Amino acid sequence: MKKLAFIMVTVFLNTALFSCTPNSIVENSTEQACCDGEDNKPPPPPPPPSDD
């Protein structure tokens, strides 16, 4: 019974640690954050004023 519990905990920890990679987090967050998945992106902000 202890072996079964150990195996289940090991599988759970492996799943939790390796299920989400930084690349997938970045890819998912940029799609959701910008325009709800549409291809129309807002224009970039204007350049800052110069001090000349």
Secondary structure, 3 states (H helix, E strand, C coil): CHHHHHHHHHHHHHHHHHCCCHHHHHHHHHHHHCHHHCCCCCCCCCCCCCCC
